[in-house]
Structure formats: C-alpha cells, structure tokens
Amino acid sequence: MPTTIPIIPMRQKSIQKQPLDTQTLRKLVDFECGSIDRRLYWDDEIYGLELERIFARTWLFVAHDSQVANYGDFLTTFMGEDGVIVTRAQDGKVNVFLNSCTHRGNKICLAEAGNKRRFTCNYHGWTFDSAGSLVGLPQEEVYKNTCKDFDKTQLGIRRARVESYKGLVFATFNEEAESLEQFLGDYRWYLDVLLDNDVGGTEFLPGNIKSRMQCNWKYPAENFAGDSYHAAWTHNSGAVALFGQGVAKSDQTKAYQANMNGHSWQFGLDMIGNAMVLGEQDILDYLKENEAKVALRLGKLRSRMIGSISSANLFPHTSFLPGQNTFRTWHPKGPSQIELHTWVLVNKSAPDALKNMYMKGVMRSFSPSGVLEMDDGDNWENATSTNQGVVTRRQKLHYGLGMDSRIEHGELKGNVHLRKYNDSNQLAFYRKWLELMCDERVGAS
C-alpha cells in the first residue's frame, strides 16, 4: 500500500461572496447557456453544504459483496467525511455504522480491512458488535451505580440504511431517502452491462489502492460521467508510450451519452475499445468468445458495450471504466482535496490468469503510477488550483458542447444524446447536484 503523502490545503483568499441561499445557488449553473460558476470548486461554504445535502442524504457506494463475504469480514471507508465500518453480521446482513465511539468519539477500528466480530475503542475499552451495539465496557458497575438511568442499549453507534444491487452495497444516513431501486432507476439497465454479463456475477480483486489528489471531487466525477473529448488530446502521448500509436478518433455517429437521476454513462458500440488499454490479447479474446453468450443474456446492443470505449459515474462520486474494469470512489477531503480508492472488478468465473492480467493492466494505466492516471491527475489538480486567483474565479466555465444532441432511441434508457464529444452528461450531473443542494429540508439527513 503506498504511503499517503500529507496534502497542504489550498489557501482561501478573501473574496466578497453573495449569501449562499437557494436563489444564489441556482445562479451558479446556467443550463440554458451551458455555463458554470467556478465557486462550485473552491468555496468552503459550498463544500460544507455538499457534505450535508448530498453526502449525508443520498445513497453512496460503500463496498462490493465480495469484500465482506463472510461473517465478521469488515472494511473501513467514508461517507462524505464520516468514517464508517462496513461489516457482515452473523445473520448474513451487511451493516454500516459510524467509526466513532459514543463515549469520547475515538475511532473504534483503525484497520482498513479484516475479520472481527467486536470493535473495541483504544481509549476506554468500550466494545461494539457487528451491528454497532454497545456490548461491553470496563467496570460497567461504576456506570450502573453512579449514572442515573444508565442504559447501554441506548449508546450504540448510529447505523445507516443499507441496500444492494447485484453485488454493489450502498448506504445512506437519510431515513427519508427514496429506495435504492428508485435512486438507480433505469441506470440499472446500464449497470447490468458491468455487473450481470455473466451468470456467476462479479467480484473485486483483493487489494485497494488509496491515493490523494489536490483537486475538487466534482472534477474527476464529471470527467468519468462523459468527458470523452479529453482522451484523444490528454492521453495521446500515454497511448503512444504504451502501444506505439495514438488514440484513434471516435466515430461520433455510433457513440452516445445517457443519463438519469444524475447517473451517467457514455459509450460507443465498438465492444473492445477500453479493453485494449489493458494491453492483453487474452482479455480481448475472452471478450470476443463471450460476446454471443452476453447477447443472449443482455441483448445484442449491450453485448457491444461490454468492453467499449466508455466511462461512467454513479452519482455522486463512484466511477468506473467498463471493459478496462477500474472501479473507484472519489472521497472528498475539502474543496481542494480527494482521497481516491481504486479496485479492479472482474467476473467471478473468469480464469485466475485472466484476473491477474486485468489487475496488471489497471496498474499500468489507471493507478497512481499509471501512465494515464497521471495525465488526468495533473489536469484536475491544475483546474482546481487556478481558482486561487480572485479574477480567475469570476470567469465562468463553458459546458455548452452538444446542447442540441438529445435523441429518441428505441433501446437505450434514460436521456440519450448522440455523440460522445458532449457536455450533456456533465450538465445532468450538475442538475442533480443543484437539486440536492437546494433541498432545504432540515430533517432530510
């Protein structure tokens, strides 16, 4: 596991700002002209509101079933900046609860992953079970004798609602949130390309790369939502280094963007485009050999999407590259920092040798030392740091590509747009962002 390097937060220059009410928020994104105010990427007040109204209210991906397959399996992660423990209980259910003792607030688990059935705080020894319930504490009789109405059943850790979809585990602390089924909606049709193209389902390969970038979390999320436009320019030199040739131009007449409820997927129908990035002929052969089976399972159109040149973002901050099979979450750590968690997702039934090829391919391309990830990281960090400038902050950003590209399609679900060189999915991302940011209900989280 690479050592996490401390990041110095981007300093905030003093600048006169309008109060952050609903009217002000709505002015930050102009869907008619396709422009966005840079305040979205540098303002502490906006960031605080994002934690409250997006990350504390909506469904967030927290784990894959394969990571907590057995009783006692656990991992620690984040929901916004709230540390949480994801663990499999004795009844087979997955529980998610805060990684913070109800006595003095210390973490009750310092490990990243493992197997244990009790979590004990290092500070005073309070112990919690796999449901977050307080089950023991040193010298409990002291509390019983001196604390009026002491009841340890009332001192358990706050649990989140948990639901899953075909191996992906989601959680939310919002009791009023819609069901996961409603939250995903028609996006499940697209998710099945990744999660249900084989009868055996999927798994995460062991290991989790964690890295830090000095950028706003929305930049990478919206990039994966549908920014195919950058690939031929940003990644061309990387492609030459890896494969001896640059990024081929995409056929825009057979390429699409689709979005619904803030979730986005952009893709072509070339079947093995993204998979070529892994640099393994055996993977390409595997995809070609399975195309007919996938077509029977998901239909001809989706069988062409399995390894295509595509990218996707599950709102708000979980992204993946179908075919290339990197799967990641952009955890916010302030308006100018993220902690990136990266895994490799594969079909369970794939041969072990092939799984190893996927792992190595992802490491070569999209990892902290990967040729292509370094390109993206530089762009996102520079796009964030430029907002130090007071004058720079006042110039809005252009998001108007493809404003007239909406089409009707007989098979594709959601809001469909022709051409991958398009800002439609990014605007859909910010439409959902704005909807949640303007929701002033006090009890929603």
C-alpha positions in Angstrom: 0.0 0.0 0.0 1.6 3.3 -1.0 2.2 5.8 1.8 -0.3 8.6 1.9 1.5 11.9 1.5 0.1 14.8 3.6 -1.5 17.5 1.4 -1.4 21.1 2.3 -4.9 22.5 1.8 -5.3 25.2 -0.8 -5.5 28.5 1.0 -8.6 30.5 0.6 -8.1 34.1 -0.5 -10.6 36.6 0.8 -13.3 37.5 -1.7 -16.7 39.1 -1.4 -19.4 36.5 -1.8 -23.2 36.5 -2.0 -25.0 34.7 0.8 -25.5 31.1 -0.1 -29.3 30.8 -0.3 -31.3 28.9 -2.9 -31.5 31.8 -5.3 -27.7 32.2 -5.3 -27.2 28.5 -5.8 -29.5 28.5 -8.8 -27.5 31.2 -10.4 -24.3 29.1 -10.3 -25.4 26.8 -13.0 -26.9 28.1 -16.3 -28.4 25.2 -18.1 -29.7 27.3 -21.0 -26.3 28.7 -21.9 -24.2 25.8 -20.6 -22.0 27.7 -18.1 -20.9 27.0 -14.5 -19.6 29.4 -11.9 -16.2 28.4 -10.5 -17.5 28.9 -7.0 -18.6 25.3 -7.1 -14.9 24.3 -7.0 -13.3 26.5 -4.3 -15.8 27.7 -1.8 -15.8 26.3 1.7 -19.4 27.1 2.3 -20.5 25.2 -0.8 -18.3 22.3 0.3 -19.9 22.2 3.7 -23.4 22.2 2.1 -22.3 19.3 -0.2 -21.4 17.2 2.8 -24.8 18.0 4.5 -27.2 17.9 1.5 -25.5 15.4 -0.9 -23.2 13.0 1.0 -25.3 12.8 4.2 -28.6 12.4 2.3 -28.2 10.3 -0.8 -27.2 6.7 -1.4 -23.4 6.1 -1.5 -21.5 3.1 -2.7 -19.6 1.6 0.2 -18.4 -1.9 -0.7 -18.7 -4.9 -3.0 -20.3 -8.0 -1.5 -17.0 -9.9 -2.2 -15.2 -7.6 0.2 -17.4 -8.7 3.1 -18.3 -12.2 2.0 -18.2 -13.9 5.5 -19.4 -13.3 9.0 -17.0 -10.8 10.6 -15.5 -9.5 7.4 -15.2 -5.7 7.5 -13.7 -2.7 5.9 -13.4 0.9 6.8 -14.3 3.7 4.4 -16.1 7.1 4.2 -19.5 8.5 3.5 -18.6 12.1 2.8 -16.1 12.8 5.6 -17.9 10.5 8.0 -15.8 7.5 8.7 -17.8 4.2 8.6 -17.3 0.5 9.2 -18.9 -1.9 6.7 -19.2 -5.4 8.1 -21.1 -8.7 7.6 -23.2 -9.7 10.7 -24.0 -13.2 11.9 -27.4 -13.0 10.3 -25.8 -12.5 6.9 -26.7 -8.9 6.6 -24.3 -6.1 5.8 -24.3 -3.4 8.4 -22.8 0.1 8.1 -22.2 2.3 11.1 -20.0 5.3 12.1 -16.4 4.5 13.1 -16.7 6.7 16.2 -17.2 5.6 19.8 -20.2 7.0 21.6 -18.1 7.7 24.7 -15.4 10.2 23.6 -15.6 9.9 19.8 -12.4 7.9 19.1 -12.2 5.6 16.2 -13.2 2.0 17.2 -11.4 0.5 14.2 -8.0 1.6 12.9 -7.6 -1.2 10.3 -8.5 -0.9 6.7 -10.0 -4.4 6.4 -10.0 -7.8 8.1 -12.3 -10.1 10.1 -13.5 -9.4 13.6 -16.8 -9.7 15.4 -16.2 -7.0 18.0 -14.8 -3.5 17.7 -13.1 -2.1 20.8 -12.1 1.5 21.4 -8.5 2.0 22.3 -9.3 4.9 24.6 -11.5 3.4 27.3 -12.3 -0.1 26.1 -15.9 0.3 25.0 -16.8 -2.6 22.8 -19.4 -2.8 20.0 -20.7 -5.7 18.0 -21.2 -6.1 14.2 -24.4 -4.1 14.4 -22.8 -1.2 16.2 -24.5 -2.0 19.5 -22.6 -1.4 22.7 -22.0 -4.8 24.2 -19.4 -4.2 26.9 -17.3 -1.7 28.8 -14.7 -1.9 31.6 -16.1 -1.5 35.1 -19.7 -1.3 33.9 -20.9 -1.4 37.5 -19.4 2.1 38.0 -21.9 3.4 35.5 -24.8 1.4 36.9 -24.1 2.7 40.4 -23.4 6.4 39.6 -25.3 7.2 36.3 -29.0 7.7 36.6 -30.9 5.5 34.2 -27.7 4.2 32.6 -28.8 2.0 29.6 -26.1 0.8 27.3 -28.7 -0.3 24.7 -29.1 3.5 24.1 -25.4 4.0 23.5 -24.9 2.1 20.2 -23.4 3.7 17.2 -25.6 5.3 14.5 -26.3 2.9 11.7 -27.0 3.7 8.1 -29.7 2.2 5.9 -28.2 -0.5 3.7 -29.3 -1.9 0.3 -27.5 -3.6 -2.5 -27.7 -4.1 -6.2 -26.1 -7.2 -7.9 -23.0 -7.1 -5.6 -22.7 -3.4 -5.0 -23.5 -2.3 -1.5 -24.9 1.1 -0.8 -25.7 3.0 2.4 -27.4 6.3 3.4 -27.9 8.0 6.8 -31.1 9.6 5.4 -34.2 7.9 6.8 -36.3 9.8 4.3 -34.3 8.9 1.2 -36.0 7.0 -1.6 -35.3 3.3 -2.0 -32.1 2.3 -3.8 -34.2 0.9 -6.6 -35.7 4.3 -7.1 -32.4 6.0 -6.8 -30.8 3.9 -9.5 -33.9 3.7 -11.7 -33.1 2.9 -15.4 -29.4 3.2 -14.7 -29.7 -0.5 -13.6 -30.1 -1.4 -17.3 -26.6 0.1 -17.9 -25.1 -1.3 -14.7 -26.0 -4.8 -15.8 -23.5 -4.4 -18.6 -20.9 -4.4 -15.9 -22.5 -6.5 -13.2 -24.6 -9.1 -14.9 -22.9 -10.0 -18.2 -22.1 -13.5 -16.7 -24.2 -15.9 -14.7 -21.6 -16.0 -11.9 -21.7 -12.3 -11.2 -18.7 -10.1 -10.3 -16.1 -9.6 -7.5 -13.4 -7.1 -6.5 -9.9 -8.5 -6.7 -8.1 -8.4 -3.4 -6.4 -5.1 -2.6 -7.3 -1.4 -2.6 -5.1 1.3 -3.9 -5.5 4.6 -2.0 -4.1 7.8 -3.2 -4.6 11.6 -2.7 -5.1 14.4 -5.2 -5.3 18.1 -4.7 -8.5 18.6 -6.6 -12.2 19.2 -6.1 -14.2 15.9 -6.0 -16.5 17.0 -8.8 -13.8 17.3 -11.5 -13.0 13.5 -11.7 -16.7 12.6 -11.1 -17.9 14.7 -14.1 -14.9 13.6 -16.2 -16.0 9.9 -15.9 -19.6 11.0 -16.4 -18.9 11.7 -20.0 -15.7 13.5 -20.9 -14.6 11.5 -23.9 -13.4 14.8 -25.5 -10.2 14.9 -23.5 -9.0 11.4 -24.3 -7.5 12.0 -27.8 -5.6 15.1 -26.5 -4.8 14.3 -22.9 -4.0 10.6 -23.3 -2.4 10.6 -26.8 1.2 10.6 -25.6 0.4 7.9 -23.0 -1.2 5.7 -25.7 1.9 6.2 -27.8 4.1 5.1 -24.9 2.0 2.1 -24.1 1.0 0.9 -27.6 3.2 2.7 -30.1 0.2 4.6 -31.5 -2.0 7.5 -30.5 -5.7 7.5 -29.5 -7.9 6.8 -32.6 -10.6 9.3 -33.4 -14.0 8.1 -32.3 -16.9 7.6 -34.7 -19.4 10.1 -33.3 -22.3 8.7 -35.3 -22.2 5.5 -33.3 -21.5 7.0 -29.9 -23.9 8.0 -27.1 -24.3 9.7 -23.8 -27.1 8.6 -21.5 -28.1 9.9 -18.1 -30.8 9.7 -15.5 -31.1 11.0 -11.9 -27.6 12.3 -12.1 -26.0 9.0 -13.1 -24.2 8.9 -16.4 -22.8 6.5 -19.0 -21.0 7.5 -22.2 -20.1 4.8 -24.7 -19.6 3.5 -28.2 -20.6 0.2 -29.7 -17.0 -1.0 -30.6 -17.1 -3.8 -28.0 -13.4 -3.9 -27.1 -12.2 -0.3 -27.2 -11.5 0.2 -23.4 -10.2 -3.4 -23.0 -7.4 -2.6 -25.5 -5.9 -0.2 -22.9 -5.1 -3.2 -20.7 -2.6 -4.4 -23.4 -3.5 -8.1 -23.1 -4.6 -10.1 -26.2 -6.0 -12.8 -23.9 -8.5 -10.4 -22.5 -9.7 -9.3 -26.0 -10.1 -12.9 -26.9 -12.1 -13.6 -23.7 -14.5 -10.8 -24.6 -14.9 -11.9 -28.2 -15.5 -15.5 -27.2 -18.2 -14.5 -24.7 -20.0 -11.9 -26.9 -22.6 -14.4 -28.1 -23.4 -15.5 -24.6 -23.7 -11.9 -23.4 -26.0 -11.1 -26.3 -28.3 -13.9 -25.2 -28.3 -12.6 -21.7 -28.5 -8.8 -22.2 -29.3 -8.4 -25.9 -27.1 -7.6 -28.9 -26.7 -3.9 -28.2 -25.5 -4.3 -24.6 -23.1 -7.1 -25.7 -21.3 -4.4 -27.8 -20.9 -2.2 -24.7 -19.0 -4.7 -22.5 -15.5 -3.6 -23.4 -16.2 -0.5 -25.4 -14.6 2.9 -25.2 -16.8 4.2 -22.4 -16.9 5.7 -18.9 -19.5 6.1 -16.2 -20.3 7.9 -13.0 -22.8 6.7 -10.4 -23.9 9.9 -8.7 -22.3 11.4 -6.8 -18.8 10.1 -6.7 -18.4 6.5 -7.8 -16.8 6.0 -11.3 -15.7 3.1 -13.5 -14.5 2.2 -16.9 -16.4 -0.8 -18.4 -14.0 -3.1 -20.3 -11.0 -1.6 -18.6 -12.6 -2.5 -15.3 -11.1 0.0 -12.9 -13.7 0.9 -10.2 -13.2 3.9 -8.0 -14.6 6.3 -5.4 -13.6 10.0 -5.1 -13.9 10.7 -1.3 -14.0 14.5 -0.6 -11.4 15.9 1.8 -12.2 19.6 1.5 -12.9 21.8 -1.5 -9.5 21.1 -3.0 -8.6 17.5 -1.9 -9.8 14.0 -2.5 -8.8 10.5 -1.4 -9.2 8.1 -4.2 -10.0 4.4 -3.5 -9.4 2.1 -6.5 -10.3 -1.5 -7.1 -10.4 -3.9 -10.1 -13.8 -5.5 -10.8 -13.9 -8.9 -12.7 -16.3 -11.7 -13.5 -16.1 -14.3 -10.7 -16.0 -17.1 -13.3 -13.0 -15.6 -15.3 -9.8 -17.7 -15.1 -7.3 -16.6 -12.4 -4.7 -15.9 -15.0 -7.1 -13.5 -16.8 -7.9 -11.8 -13.5 -4.2 -11.2 -12.9 -4.0 -9.6 -16.4 -6.8 -7.2 -15.5 -5.0 -6.3 -12.3 -1.7 -5.6 -14.0 -3.4 -3.8 -16.8 -5.2 -1.4 -14.4 -1.9 -0.8 -12.6 -0.2 0.1 -15.8 -2.9 2.5 -16.9 -5.1 3.9 -14.1 -3.3 3.8 -10.8 -1.1 6.4 -9.0 1.9 5.3 -11.1 -0.2 4.5 -14.2 0.6 6.3 -17.4 -3.0 7.6 -18.0 -4.0 8.4 -14.4 -1.0 10.8 -14.1 -2.4 12.7 -17.1 -5.8 13.1 -15.5 -4.5 13.9 -12.1 -2.4 16.8 -13.4 -5.4 18.2 -15.2 -7.8 18.0 -12.2 -5.3 19.5 -9.8 -4.5 22.4 -12.1 -8.1 23.0 -12.8 -8.6 23.3 -9.1 -5.6 25.4 -8.2 -6.3 28.0 -10.8 -9.2 29.1 -8.7 -6.7 30.7 -6.2 -6.9 33.7 -8.5 -9.5 36.3 -7.5 -10.0 37.4 -11.1 -9.9 33.9 -12.4 -12.8 32.9 -10.0 -15.0 35.5 -11.7 -14.9 34.0 -15.2 -17.4 31.2 -15.7 -16.7 27.9 -17.3 -18.1 26.6 -20.6 -20.3 23.5 -20.6 -22.2 24.1 -23.8 -21.0 21.2 -26.1 -23.8 19.2 -27.5 -26.7 21.3 -26.3 -28.8 20.1 -29.3 -27.8 16.5 -29.3 -30.9 14.9 -27.5 -32.3 12.0 -29.5 -35.0 9.3 -29.1 -33.7 5.8 -29.2 -35.7 2.6 -29.2 -33.5 0.6 -26.9 -31.4 2.9 -24.8 -32.8 4.0 -21.5 -32.9 7.5 -19.9 -32.0 10.8 -21.5 -30.0 9.8 -24.6 -27.7 12.1 -26.5 -25.8 11.4 -29.8 -22.0 11.9 -29.8 -19.6 11.2 -27.0 -18.0 14.6 -27.5 -20.6 16.2 -25.5 -21.3 18.1 -22.2 -24.8 16.6 -21.7 -23.9 14.2 -19.0 -21.9 16.8 -17.1 -24.9 19.1 -17.2 -27.1 16.3 -16.0 -24.6 15.7 -13.1 -24.9 19.4 -12.1 -28.7 19.3 -12.5 -28.8 16.6 -9.8 -26.2 18.4 -7.7 -28.3 21.6 -7.8 -31.5 19.7 -7.0 -30.0 18.3 -3.8 -28.1 21.5 -2.8 -31.4 23.5 -3.0 -33.3 21.0 -0.8 -33.6 22.9 2.5 -35.5 20.2 4.4 -33.9 20.2 7.9 -34.8 16.6 8.7 -33.7 15.0 5.4 -30.5 13.7 6.9 
